[in-house]
Amino acid sequence: MLDHLSIQCSNLDASAHFYDGVLAPLGCRRITDFGKVIGYGTDFPTFWLGEHVTGETCRSLPQSGVHPQIRDNRNARRGDGRR
């Protein structure tokens, strides 16, 4: 299961403005804003937007600026409290 997705951009202000509008109809909003990193979601951040750092690469998808994070649900509890 996908836990969150992070992307880097060259213009954080313009990208944040774009994602504010695109994600709002889906019920997502800015949940956290640390200046250089913004977290979007409904209850907690699941989509992260950050400034691109020169020379930085993504360990998951080198040179892409995209970082998908997979959640390990093997030990997660179900909604009824059972594993």
C-alpha positions, 0 to 999 in steps of 0.5 A: 500500500502506498503511504505517501508520495513526495515530489520536488519542484523548481518553483515551490510557490507556483507548484503549491498554487497549482496543487492547491487548486488541483487537490481541493476538489478531491478533498485535499488541503495543505495540512503542513507547511514548513516553508520549503516543504508542504504536506497535502492530505485529508486527515494527514499528509500523504502528498509532499511537495518540496523544493528541488535541491541542486544535485539531489537525487531520489533514492527510489527513482534516480534523477526524477525528483519523485519519492513514493513510500510504501507502507508495511501493513504486515503489523498494522491493525485492522479497523476492528482492532484485529491484526 
